[in-house]
Amino acid sequence: MATQSPGAGSRVAKNAVWSVAGLVVPAFVALITIPFLISKLGLERFGLLALIWMGVGYFSLFDMGIGRALNQQISTRLAHGHTDRLSTLVRTGVWTLAALGTLASVLVGLLAPWLVNSILRIDPSLQRDAVLAIWVLAASLPAVLLSTGQVAVLEGFQQFRSVALVRIPLGISNFVMPALVSVVSQSLADITLSLILARLITIVTLRKLIQQQLSTFEQATQFDWSLLSGLLRFGGWITVSSLVSPVLVYFDRFFISAIRGLEAVAHYVTPFELLSRLTMLPQAIMAALFPALTQAIASASPNVASLAEGAGRVMLLALLPITLCFAMFPGELLTLWLGEEFSEHSSSVVRLLSAGIMVNTLARVPFTALHSAGRADVTAMIHLVEVVPYLLTLWWAVSHYGAAGAALAWLLRVSVDCLILWKAAARHIPALAAQAARFSLLAFVLGPMVALSSQTGDLFVRLALWLAILLVCSYLLYRMLASTLKTRFRNKEE
């Protein structure tokens, strides 16, 4: 196997560290504030707040893939020194996102009464407040899409540090602002309004950072339709994935609400929100890997396999002990965090979601690699094929097993998704054939292992086993990182 370029690897690592930093701090804040919010708002109001948080991410699908396209085109232009009209490209992409956000705002606002009265099982006493909250959420969508584009621009310039320093206060505000507002008001409309104010401050900050990056280039004078056409062509298949992915990721909440009610949503969403924070490391590594892997694939560099292999190993060794911890001790951890009653309803959810998080992590490498190779059409078609079987499985599982059924359906879906993505990556990027075989086998083994790990014995047996796995993974991760640093310093000396 080819040795990874120290320069490429170290830059990916540095960018990944900053990306993680932008996600870790808000995760700790969420850990503290969620129990407080549940006690202040009650399970039904908190369940609706969870849907509002979800809405901010779900409605970003209206970006038509332009954010990802901006990232890719900026990285490519900078790599080849084609910086002419770079400011025009940024201006065209960002303002298009703002316009799309306005259209999304109108659509969601019109649908709000129907969503509350016909789709979600919301208590009549909460329906008026729920409609107002969704209207406020709708009004924020231009800001949501605009900030998404701004972040993509900065990542295209490899400014992960700047992005992290903006994301940290924004992520904190997503939890702290609702907590502060809940002290004086339980109105979900008021809480949602506080989230919008934080987003507006973020937009102003991001705009200043982008202006600093563009200050040395020719400034934009007009909106360029030809550049927009290029962005839309690249983002077309990404748009398909953007339309489908939220269905695969977020619709379980709607099924649970419609079939079992908002209390069941809270029993599912609360551990999901906590466990989903574990994906911050894979997200950070993939965000940093994308531009490096794009350049490596485009130039047929021997670093393709080593970049993918290194990213996969780091994520595996870092996340396996953590996901196993949640899967092996779900009852104990939930009781300490939210009490025994909550633990009774959510322990099985935690076990299944932990396994799903581990398997889904292994799927991120082929997903990113296919996008880096310009094959967003492949990932989009995979998602399209998965939708109907997943929704049918989800409906059946939630009807029979409630929140735990939703977790089981999600685990099955991400397991199949992982195997298909690795097979597709091996087909379209032959350099990844060996990695596809290894990581597919790992996914097949690790999913059931993590899901069933709580059955390995009493508390002390499970604790001893977990500590042994933690030590092995830590040692292997240390050896891997130490080897990378040693190679880097040796090349510097030469």
Secondary structure, DSSP 8 states (H G I E B T S, - for coil): -----HHHHHHHHHHHHHHHHHHHHHHHHHHHHHHHHHHHHHHHHHHHHHHHHHHHHHGGGGGTTHHHHHHHHHHHHHHHT--TTHHHHHHHHHHHHHHHHHHHHHHHHHHHHHIIIIIS---HHHHHHHHHHHHHHHHHHHHHHHHHHHHHHHHHTT-HHHHHHHHHHHHHHHHHHHHHHHHH---HHHHHHHHHHHHHHHHHHHHHHHHHHHTTS----S--HHHHHHHHHHHHHHHHHHHHHHHHHHHHHHHHHHHH-HHHHHHHHHHHHHHHGGGHHHHHHHHHHHHHHHHHHHTT-THHHHHHHHHHHHHHHHHHHHHHHHHHSHHHHHHHHH-HHHHHHHHHHHHHHHHHHHHHHHHHHHHHHHHHTT-HHHHHHHHHHHHHHHHHHHHHHHHHHTHHHHHHHHHHHHHHHHHHHHHHHHHH-GGGHHHHHHHHHHHHHHHHHHHTGGGSSSHHHHHHHHHHHHHHHHHHHHHHHHHHHHHHHHHHH-
